[in-house]
């Protein structure tokens, strides 16, 4: 799965978690999960000044009883005990780290759930991060209803706000039966999609795929397909691609699931054939002869026709180019008569095998013939051209056929790569046609003309011409631009538009400095308008992800940011307004220290404050006889313990700490004391 897709799935899952200050309750098979935030809450990583949550529970009509404070795992062992033994190994693999210790350091420094991709699918991971609480007791007790109340705790220990939510247990998830969508078969892989409505299936989050590799074999779990919602949040699509062995029959069905793996109704089973339909039986040799009706072509049977849907015959006046569809006949046929021939004209024929799935093989059985007949054939038009008018509509013109037998012309059209043309005009007396029905500049269209006579006989198709509409289609405009500022950097995120525009190849970020009191424009702006307004491109290469970290922002300066999308044709779209952000000025604070006497001396511990730019910790000490503390030690970041082995027995010592970085020092921290026995 692509990284952009994983990010979209992660954002979808995390978006189902309520905002901070609210509660989200979801029932699983063995427990009730209470979601509290989209990140780990701790003193080191507060969110809106909130460092933790006190949780209360009320079963039925009972009053609230304290469950305790919701905490994240403090050690790697606790983290693995809650989230699973493989969790650090999975994070190490996903983030390409060298060891599980580095994975644990990554967890300590990255509180956002969106930083962990598909791992956030595990609800126990959110519990280990302290972003959710797993209540197994209420399920074991067989409760019918439960209420929860949360107190969100400030940095100073006061209650910031409270929130309550309730849940009726034992109700089935609101999910309808998935409907089969598109099916694509190949010799090495198959692709299947299913559809659901958001309104009738709001609880669905993903689907378990069940696969059977041959008839009458048992179905086995093959993986998960995610419930991708469209731009208007109305429709849900599951898409599954499976690597398969060629020339076998497969069965697939989908079991929709909630985020906590509660199942909905199963889809119908879809049967697939992994057949290399371009490597089918061919017509090796064909022979021709004259008949009173036209050119008669015959060949031997092609053998196994079980996977064939027909035989396609193509014809050209040139030996190696210009072949056009002549007819499609049954796969069991061994002859064909071409009645639409011109006298004294050499025709070249070739054959393609049409599979039961609609794919065509490479051409085979080339054969040529010239015949003389009394009936005069009709000439196809020449000099076919295409131009576009000011409104972007295609004007197709050609040279009239100089014959009194001509009654008119018909225009045919198809997409590049297709062989089956569709008639798009009525009988035309003029030699020009205005096509007002195509406007997609990302597609290449093929046009050809036929001549008709008064006996309603037609010519073969004219020479094919290619063109695309002149008016360019802009890629979808990114929206939902959000961001947050940290010392030394600004992080931006926006909605991935690839799900709504498959042609999008990447994103570009623009920035400009804002003066005091000025605001960015909120209108939709082109890239040219952004540059004219003072914006400058700060992402030199197209971004494949929907996250950008600006480490060049000057602290204390306000900036406006804008994001555009560029498609595979190199066309850059518009930006929907601009996001105003400001980098905070660099500030330091000392960590809280803890002291205790040990057999080796007085031990001082603290938590690493994890602020970029810190170069050392400064530890000070004094005795009861000293008014001012003296420097005891300078400690490098990453170390969280120091033992004062020189402390004398029976003496009371006082300790405090500062941090320094970028030439400045934090205020002294809270003073703590201890006596060595």
VOGU-3710 file (C-alpha; in Angstrom, 3 decimals, decimal comma):
1> xxxxxxxxxx> 0,000/0,000/0,000  1,310/3,470/-0,870  2,447/5,797/1,909  -0,137/8,436/0,939  -2,843/5,817/1,172  -1,648/4,688/4,616  -1,681/8,302/5,795  -5,267/8,695/4,495  -6,374/5,544/6,335  -4,658/6,657/9,562
11> xxxxxxxxxx> -6,284/10,099/9,388  -9,683/8,442/8,755  -9,282/6,216/11,839  -7,983/9,000/14,093  -10,763/11,332/12,852  -13,280/8,924/14,430  -11,697/9,684/17,830  -13,386/12,702/19,540  -11,574/15,999/20,068  -9,833/16,682/23,368
21> xxxxxxxxxx> -12,387/17,493/26,049  -14,892/14,945/24,697  -15,262/11,171/25,082  -15,702/8,474/22,461  -16,955/5,045/23,563  -16,756/1,973/21,325  -17,747/-1,587/22,207  -15,470/-4,474/21,260  -15,847/-8,236/21,655  -14,144/-8,447/25,067
31> xxxxxxxxxx> -13,948/-4,850/26,316  -15,285/-1,316/26,061  -12,735/1,237/24,811  -12,971/4,840/26,029  -11,122/7,155/23,613  -9,751/10,325/25,212  -7,438/12,019/22,682  -5,559/11,576/19,424  -2,170/11,585/21,201  -0,323/10,478/24,318
41> xxxxxxxxxx> -1,069/12,775/27,283  1,780/13,305/29,755  3,686/16,023/31,560  6,312/15,887/28,787  3,787/16,167/25,928  0,827/18,252/27,172  -2,025/19,066/24,764  -3,768/22,416/25,346  -2,099/22,408/28,803  -3,672/18,978/29,566
51> xxxxxxxxxx> -1,308/16,295/30,890  -3,662/13,476/31,897  -7,187/12,253/32,607  -8,961/10,997/35,742  -11,675/8,537/34,633  -14,925/7,566/36,403  -17,505/4,878/35,551  -21,194/4,379/36,381  -22,900/1,046/35,567  -26,683/1,203/35,066
61> xxxxxxxxxx> -28,246/3,604/37,582  -25,245/3,568/39,938  -23,266/6,677/40,748  -19,838/7,374/39,298  -16,905/5,493/40,809  -13,264/6,306/40,177  -11,369/4,013/37,830  -8,139/5,938/38,293  -5,821/8,102/36,236  -5,318/7,054/32,621
71> xxxxxxxxxx> -1,565/6,725/32,045  0,659/5,911/29,119  3,202/3,097/29,459  6,393/4,455/31,071  8,755/1,575/30,225  9,237/-0,446/27,036  8,244/-3,581/28,955  4,903/-2,022/30,026  4,397/-0,742/26,477  4,808/-4,263/25,026
81> xxxxxxxxxx> 2,680/-5,827/27,770  -0,295/-3,609/26,815  0,153/-3,204/23,034  1,637/-6,641/22,283  5,111/-8,204/22,224  5,673/-7,281/18,539  4,689/-3,594/18,813  8,233/-2,168/19,068  9,437/-4,506/16,315  6,581/-3,271/14,086
91> xxxxxxxxxx> 7,437/0,385/14,789  11,122/-0,377/14,118  10,223/-1,912/10,731  7,771/0,826/9,745  10,121/3,698/10,650  13,270/1,878/9,380  15,043/2,116/12,745  18,084/0,107/13,836  16,732/-1,426/17,049  13,720/-1,754/19,327
101> xxxxxxxxxx> 15,413/0,706/21,699  15,335/3,306/18,920  11,653/2,417/18,383  10,977/3,108/22,082  12,798/6,458/21,829  10,600/7,256/18,805  7,485/6,526/20,907  8,693/8,795/23,714  9,322/11,681/21,309  6,266/11,288/19,016
111> xxxxxxxxxx> 2,932/11,478/20,859  0,585/11,833/17,816  -1,276/8,630/16,814  -1,083/9,721/13,161  2,707/9,257/13,299  2,266/5,441/13,445  0,379/4,678/10,229  -1,530/1,398/10,109  -0,372/0,462/13,637  -3,146/2,730/14,973
121> xxxxxxxxxx> -5,612/0,029/13,830  -4,764/-1,839/17,056  -6,938/-0,382/19,875  -4,467/-1,721/22,463  -1,803/0,518/20,919  -3,973/3,556/21,786  -4,333/2,157/25,321  -0,545/1,786/25,666  -0,141/5,383/24,465  -2,552/6,584/27,169
131> xxxxxxxxxx> -4,965/7,935/24,517  -7,648/5,349/25,385  -8,802/3,208/28,324  -9,662/-0,512/27,982  -12,510/-1,515/30,304  -12,769/-5,331/30,457  -14,587/-5,406/33,794  -17,830/-3,903/32,485  -18,072/-6,621/29,788  -17,356/-9,426/32,260
141> xxxxxxxxxx> -20,059/-8,049/34,578  -22,674/-8,333/31,793  -23,750/-4,682/32,124  -26,509/-3,400/29,810  -25,536/0,276/29,963  -22,535/2,239/31,194  -21,567/5,896/31,611  -18,106/7,430/31,816  -16,895/10,780/33,104  -13,433/12,212/32,477
151> xxxxxxxxxx> -11,601/14,995/34,300  -8,906/16,539/32,105  -5,934/17,564/34,301  -3,860/20,725/33,761  -0,063/21,013/34,047  -0,496/22,480/37,540  -2,767/19,589/38,642  -6,073/21,478/38,444  -9,083/20,174/36,503  -9,250/21,789/33,057
161> xxxxxxxxxx> -12,693/20,471/32,045  -14,935/17,430/32,377  -16,839/15,362/29,825  -19,401/12,562/30,006  -20,661/9,930/27,571  -22,853/6,828/27,751  -23,214/3,549/25,844  -25,854/0,818/25,573  -24,033/-2,504/25,332  -24,876/-5,480/23,133
171> xxxxxxxxxx> -26,289/-3,535/20,146  -25,162/-4,841/16,718  -23,038/-2,471/14,572  -24,901/-0,354/11,987  -23,533/-1,906/8,774  -25,393/-3,028/5,615  -24,420/-5,875/3,293  -21,601/-4,777/0,895  -22,494/-4,604/-2,825  -20,019/-5,850/-5,442
181> xxxxxxxxxx> -18,451/-3,085/-7,559  -15,630/-3,403/-10,111  -13,795/-6,685/-10,893  -10,459/-6,783/-12,787  -8,808/-10,116/-13,676  -5,264/-10,894/-14,868  -2,959/-13,891/-14,890  -0,937/-12,733/-11,863  -3,383/-10,578/-9,887  -7,066/-9,777/-9,437
191> xxxxxxxxxx> -8,712/-6,559/-8,184  -12,186/-6,468/-6,589  -14,148/-3,562/-5,085  -17,315/-3,377/-2,974  -19,655/-0,448/-2,227  -21,605/0,806/0,813  -23,453/4,002/1,776  -22,123/6,041/4,696  -25,694/6,827/5,804  -26,629/3,128/6,171
201> xxxxxxxxxx> -23,230/1,876/7,400  -21,653/4,575/9,616  -19,868/2,038/11,886  -17,815/0,305/9,173  -14,072/0,987/9,229  -12,465/-1,895/7,338  -13,245/-5,253/5,763  -11,746/-8,691/6,344  -11,064/-10,439/3,014  -11,749/-14,179/2,805
211> xxxxxxxxxx> -10,144/-16,076/-0,099  -10,710/-19,531/-1,596  -8,028/-20,672/-4,057  -10,077/-23,365/-5,791  -13,613/-24,728/-5,903  -14,801/-26,527/-2,733  -11,679/-25,411/-0,815  -12,202/-23,677/2,571  -12,055/-19,892/2,725  -9,051/-18,395/4,556
221> xxxxxxxxxx> -8,283/-14,906/5,821  -6,295/-12,966/3,205  -6,008/-9,476/4,714  -7,908/-6,218/5,177  -9,470/-3,694/2,790  -10,086/-0,208/4,182  -13,442/1,610/4,023  -12,482/4,584/1,853  -15,047/7,396/1,972  -15,573/9,801/-0,948
231> xxxxxxxxxx> -15,147/13,574/-0,872  -18,777/14,201/0,140  -18,662/11,430/2,791  -21,619/9,697/1,124  -20,165/6,526/-0,397  -17,746/3,879/0,921  -15,485/1,801/-1,331  -13,434/-1,281/-0,393  -10,691/-2,249/-2,869  -8,656/-5,478/-2,702
241> xxxxxxxxxx> -5,779/-6,597/-4,953  -4,640/-10,233/-4,684  -1,565/-11,852/-6,222  -2,725/-15,135/-7,779  -1,516/-18,184/-9,667  -2,450/-18,237/-13,375  -5,293/-20,254/-14,937  -7,119/-20,975/-11,642  -10,560/-20,174/-10,278  -10,733/-18,072/-7,099
251> xxxxxxxxxx> -13,505/-17,021/-4,728  -13,566/-13,858/-2,609  -15,976/-12,300/-0,163  -15,768/-9,375/2,265  -16,697/-9,268/5,950  -17,193/-5,610/7,042  -15,839/-4,745/10,503  -15,961/-1,874/12,969  -12,766/-0,283/14,291  -12,891/-2,851/17,134
261> xxxxxxxxxx> -13,507/-5,821/14,784  -17,242/-6,281/15,387  -18,591/-7,909/12,169  -21,397/-6,819/9,836  -23,217/-8,919/7,177  -21,042/-10,763/4,630  -20,926/-9,795/0,966  -21,831/-12,256/-1,773  -18,964/-14,437/-3,003  -17,411/-13,291/-6,294
271> xxxxxxxxxx> -15,829/-15,888/-8,608  -12,651/-14,942/-10,507  -10,491/-16,534/-13,189  -6,740/-15,851/-13,188  -6,230/-16,354/-16,880  -3,583/-14,847/-19,164  -6,140/-13,815/-21,761  -3,408/-12,367/-24,000  -1,826/-15,790/-24,366  -4,791/-17,556/-25,930
281> xxxxxxxxxx> -4,991/-20,021/-28,797  -4,207/-18,276/-32,111  -5,179/-18,650/-35,753  -1,786/-19,578/-37,249  -2,626/-19,682/-40,990  -5,588/-18,451/-43,071  -6,371/-18,734/-46,799  -8,430/-16,495/-49,137  -10,353/-16,800/-52,415  -12,837/-14,857/-54,555
291> xxxxxxxxxx> -16,584/-15,433/-54,297  -19,557/-13,712/-55,892  -20,221/-11,867/-52,625  -16,672/-10,829/-51,691  -13,401/-12,132/-50,300  -13,779/-15,507/-48,546  -11,291/-16,188/-45,711  -11,006/-19,595/-44,003  -8,832/-21,187/-41,275  -8,619/-24,261/-39,084
301> xxxxxxxxxx> -10,278/-24,421/-35,676  -8,232/-22,804/-32,878  -8,683/-25,727/-30,424  -9,597/-24,839/-26,838  -12,169/-22,029/-26,994  -13,426/-22,280/-23,392  -11,911/-18,885/-22,502  -12,756/-17,194/-25,818  -15,558/-14,739/-26,458  -14,998/-14,333/-30,181
311> xxxxxxxxxx> -12,596/-13,663/-33,057  -11,842/-10,072/-34,105  -10,973/-9,496/-37,778  -9,063/-6,323/-38,753  -8,311/-4,968/-42,214  -5,998/-2,404/-43,813  -4,898/-1,263/-47,244  -1,308/-1,122/-45,968  0,679/-4,204/-44,911  1,951/-2,946/-41,522
321> xxxxxxxxxx> -0,302/-0,086/-40,350  -3,768/1,392/-40,578  -5,618/-1,740/-39,445  -9,248/-1,081/-38,442  -11,968/-3,326/-37,021  -13,803/-5,223/-39,717  -15,988/-7,583/-37,665  -16,247/-9,743/-34,533  -17,437/-13,328/-35,036  -17,988/-16,388/-32,753
331> xxxxxxxxxx> -14,888/-18,222/-31,480  -16,117/-21,446/-33,090  -16,193/-19,929/-36,610  -13,676/-21,162/-39,237  -14,518/-18,783/-42,121  -15,607/-15,221/-42,950  -16,695/-13,368/-46,106  -15,720/-9,711/-46,498  -18,427/-8,144/-48,691  -17,269/-4,513/-48,240
341> xxxxxxxxxx> -14,414/-4,444/-50,749  -13,261/-2,088/-53,514  -12,260/-3,424/-56,939  -8,548/-3,669/-57,780  -7,646/-2,981/-54,151  -5,250/-5,115/-52,154  -6,537/-5,812/-48,627  -4,510/-7,081/-45,689  -6,248/-9,024/-42,902  -5,204/-10,050/-39,404
351> xxxxxxxxxx> -6,949/-11,768/-36,494  -7,161/-11,181/-32,716  -8,686/-13,489/-30,140  -11,305/-11,903/-27,845  -11,411/-13,431/-24,334  -14,583/-14,003/-22,309  -13,514/-11,016/-20,194  -13,222/-8,646/-23,174  -9,401/-8,508/-23,574  -7,705/-8,923/-26,957
361> xxxxxxxxxx> -4,668/-11,028/-27,899  -1,852/-9,890/-30,153  -2,690/-10,118/-33,894  -1,935/-13,322/-35,847  -2,633/-15,090/-39,202  -1,755/-12,220/-41,559  -3,196/-12,775/-45,051  -3,707/-10,532/-48,160  -6,041/-10,637/-51,183  -7,161/-8,561/-54,181
371> xxxxxxxxxx> -10,402/-9,152/-56,091  -12,281/-7,748/-59,036  -16,028/-7,201/-58,624  -18,685/-5,423/-60,627  -20,316/-3,693/-57,674  -18,603/-0,368/-57,030  -17,436/0,089/-53,447  -17,570/3,377/-51,528  -14,456/5,389/-50,762  -13,710/6,538/-47,238
381> xxxxxxxxxx> -13,113/10,299/-46,680  -9,548/11,645/-46,681  -7,892/14,700/-45,156  -9,551/14,327/-41,735  -8,503/17,145/-39,333  -9,384/18,378/-35,831  -9,286/21,927/-34,441  -10,830/23,461/-31,309  -12,972/26,608/-31,160  -12,888/29,285/-28,420
391> xxxxxxxxxx> -15,287/27,325/-26,200  -13,033/24,241/-26,304  -15,276/22,082/-28,527  -13,728/19,825/-31,193  -14,401/20,621/-34,879  -13,757/17,592/-37,143  -13,518/18,252/-40,890  -12,622/16,202/-43,999  -12,493/16,383/-47,755  -15,811/15,498/-49,436
401> xxxxxxxxxx> -15,769/12,307/-51,522  -16,239/13,364/-55,215  -19,046/10,982/-56,166  -22,750/11,552/-56,997  -23,532/8,305/-55,123  -22,594/9,785/-51,734  -25,627/10,445/-49,494  -23,715/11,655/-46,442  -21,175/10,931/-43,735  -21,069/9,503/-40,204
411> xxxxxxxxxx> -18,539/10,405/-37,478  -17,190/7,725/-35,128  -15,236/8,194/-31,893  -13,438/6,132/-29,235  -10,678/6,510/-26,638  -7,022/5,922/-27,438  -6,260/2,252/-26,831  -9,780/1,119/-27,694  -10,628/-0,587/-30,966  -14,438/-0,425/-30,826
421> xxxxxxxxxx> -15,655/2,874/-32,338  -19,010/4,429/-31,431  -21,117/6,484/-33,847  -21,470/10,039/-32,483  -23,258/11,821/-35,324  -26,364/11,436/-37,435  -26,110/11,355/-41,229  -24,272/14,561/-42,177  -24,615/16,308/-45,530  -21,726/18,664/-44,752
431> xxxxxxxxxx> -18,059/17,678/-44,311  -17,692/19,195/-40,835  -18,903/18,073/-37,385  -18,930/19,953/-34,039  -18,447/17,622/-31,031  -19,771/19,293/-27,859  -19,872/16,157/-25,687  -16,202/15,705/-24,617  -14,284/18,054/-22,324  -11,759/15,913/-20,421
441> xxxxxxxxxx> -8,305/17,193/-21,440  -6,679/14,223/-19,689  -8,047/11,776/-22,284  -7,002/11,229/-25,916  -9,865/10,672/-28,352  -9,782/8,983/-31,764  -12,074/10,082/-34,607  -12,813/8,431/-37,968  -15,369/9,056/-40,747  -17,468/6,747/-42,933
451> xxxxxxxxxx> -19,115/7,539/-46,266  -22,662/6,340/-47,021  -24,316/5,920/-50,451  -27,998/5,941/-51,389  -28,147/2,133/-51,040  -27,163/2,571/-47,359  -23,851/0,852/-47,964  -20,919/2,351/-46,064  -17,233/2,754/-46,663  -14,604/1,489/-44,292
461> xxxxxxxxxx> -13,399/3,865/-41,597  -11,217/6,729/-42,722  -7,715/7,266/-41,408  -7,914/7,794/-37,618  -6,993/11,191/-36,101  -6,131/11,788/-32,434  -6,740/14,790/-30,187  -7,492/15,959/-26,627  -9,787/18,853/-25,595  -7,842/22,105/-25,377
471> xxxxxxxxxx> -9,261/23,374/-22,081  -7,115/21,951/-19,283  -8,698/20,332/-16,206  -7,117/21,553/-12,996  -6,303/18,984/-10,302  -8,445/18,999/-7,166  -7,617/21,825/-4,758  -6,199/20,649/-1,376  -8,231/21,749/1,640  -8,437/21,181/5,411
481> xxxxxxxxxx> -4,949/22,683/5,826  -3,984/22,459/9,489  -0,729/23,024/11,340  1,023/23,519/14,606  4,127/25,426/15,623  7,039/24,222/17,753  10,329/25,872/18,611  12,326/25,972/15,397  9,706/24,538/13,033  6,120/24,665/11,727
491> xxxxxxxxxx> 4,337/21,411/10,730  1,545/21,517/8,105  -0,991/18,813/7,176  -3,751/18,814/4,566  -6,340/16,457/3,069  -4,945/13,964/0,539  -6,780/14,613/-2,761  -5,542/11,475/-4,577  -8,689/9,648/-3,459  -10,754/12,245/-5,358
501> xxxxxxxxxx> -8,403/12,833/-8,307  -6,272/9,839/-9,334  -4,226/12,034/-11,712  -2,607/13,986/-8,846  1,169/13,349/-8,715  2,196/15,522/-5,759  1,875/18,777/-3,802  3,726/22,133/-3,576  3,906/24,367/-0,479  4,166/28,183/-0,731
511> xxxxxxxxxx> 4,973/30,658/2,053  5,204/34,389/2,670  5,881/36,490/5,754  2,973/38,521/7,157  3,262/41,999/8,632  1,755/42,966/11,974  -2,046/42,790/11,865  -2,207/41,486/8,270  -4,269/38,418/7,321  -3,818/35,911/4,460
521> xxxxxxxxxx> -6,375/35,871/1,652  -9,091/33,228/1,915  -10,006/33,092/-1,795  -8,883/30,377/-4,245  -5,578/31,457/-5,842  -3,547/30,070/-8,738  0,200/29,470/-8,479  0,794/32,628/-10,567  -1,453/34,650/-8,249  0,399/33,315/-5,198
531> xxxxxxxxxx> 3,771/34,390/-6,610  2,366/37,811/-7,547  1,074/38,177/-3,970  4,547/37,631/-2,503  4,460/33,887/-1,866  7,571/31,796/-2,562  7,822/28,076/-3,206  9,505/26,344/-0,221  9,095/22,699/-1,333  11,437/22,347/-4,300
541> xxxxxxxxxx> 10,334/18,800/-5,229  6,742/17,603/-5,505  5,630/16,202/-2,142  4,183/12,687/-2,163  3,013/12,968/1,455  0,410/15,335/2,934  2,731/16,489/5,717  5,404/19,214/5,426  7,772/20,459/8,134  9,134/24,001/7,625
551> xxxxxxxxxx> 12,412/24,208/9,555  13,446/27,519/7,912  10,816/29,693/9,639  12,237/32,500/11,797  11,019/32,380/15,436  8,473/35,060/16,263  7,527/35,768/12,612  3,982/35,186/11,289  3,672/33,330/7,971  0,928/32,489/5,516
561> xxxxxxxxxx> 1,104/29,033/3,888  -0,693/27,749/0,770  -0,752/24,265/-0,849  -1,389/23,343/-4,518  -1,662/19,960/-6,285  0,026/19,008/-9,597  -1,288/16,253/-11,881  0,537/13,695/-14,028  0,370/16,044/-17,021  2,356/18,705/-15,133
571> xxxxxxxxxx> -0,665/20,999/-14,608  -0,609/22,815/-11,270  -3,945/23,627/-9,622  -5,094/26,315/-7,227  -4,645/26,838/-3,507  -7,747/27,267/-1,346  -6,795/30,320/0,708  -3,788/30,377/3,048  -3,039/29,154/6,590  -1,584/31,671/9,048
581> xxxxxxxxxx> 1,073/30,273/11,438  3,716/31,743/13,771  6,885/30,088/15,060  7,126/30,536/18,859  10,185/32,231/20,246  12,701/29,815/21,722  11,992/29,213/25,421  13,397/26,774/27,957  12,066/25,377/31,214  13,784/23,217/33,784
591> xxxxxxxxxx> 12,431/19,694/34,416  11,026/18,645/37,765  13,647/16,738/39,806  13,279/13,942/42,358  15,860/13,227/45,130  16,345/10,280/47,493  19,173/8,906/49,668  20,803/5,641/48,578  23,725/3,541/49,798  25,948/5,189/47,155
601> xxxxxxxxxx> 24,918/8,768/47,909  21,983/11,065/47,164  20,326/10,141/43,820  18,794/12,929/41,690  16,476/11,935/38,790  14,392/13,918/36,265  12,507/13,479/32,992  14,182/14,557/29,748  12,219/17,668/28,616  12,760/16,726/24,905
611> xxxxxxxxxx> 13,032/20,350/23,704  15,168/20,863/20,533  18,241/22,985/21,153  19,106/21,910/24,724  22,865/21,379/25,094  23,174/20,523/28,818  21,510/20,261/32,243  23,008/22,351/35,119  22,623/20,740/38,592  23,122/23,019/41,652
621> xxxxxxxxxx> 23,323/22,173/45,389  23,573/23,916/48,776  23,504/23,027/52,455  21,424/24,610/55,219  24,402/26,835/55,970  24,525/28,198/52,380  22,154/30,833/51,013  23,160/30,498/47,362  23,541/27,157/45,530  26,756/26,150/43,778
631> xxxxxxxxxx> 27,136/24,246/40,516  27,443/20,510/41,205  27,483/19,024/37,674  26,927/19,725/33,950  25,041/16,821/32,336  24,507/16,076/28,634  20,923/15,527/27,331  19,763/11,916/27,260  20,868/11,145/30,825  18,174/11,265/33,519
641> xxxxxxxxxx> 20,024/10,324/36,756  22,970/11,669/38,807  24,334/10,385/42,134  26,042/12,841/44,544  28,451/10,371/46,139  30,267/13,215/47,976  27,237/13,985/50,159  28,127/13,630/53,857  26,095/11,454/56,252  23,691/13,395/58,487
651> xxxxxxxxxx> 23,909/16,522/56,309  20,753/18,062/54,692  21,269/19,014/51,012  19,094/21,120/48,683  19,130/20,603/44,890  17,804/22,559/41,904  18,282/22,344/38,116  18,507/24,610/35,057  18,800/23,807/31,333  20,790/25,786/28,757
661> xxxxxxxxxx> 20,671/25,965/24,991  21,396/28,407/22,183  23,161/30,729/24,592  20,274/31,111/27,059  19,340/29,448/30,330  15,990/28,492/31,807  14,834/29,812/35,196  15,857/27,562/38,108  13,481/24,666/38,734  11,755/23,690/41,977
671> xxxxxxx> 14,229/23,036/44,818  14,138/19,555/46,418  16,039/18,321/49,536  17,281/15,052/51,055  19,509/13,886/53,957  22,014/11,036/53,652  21,725/8,623/56,597
//
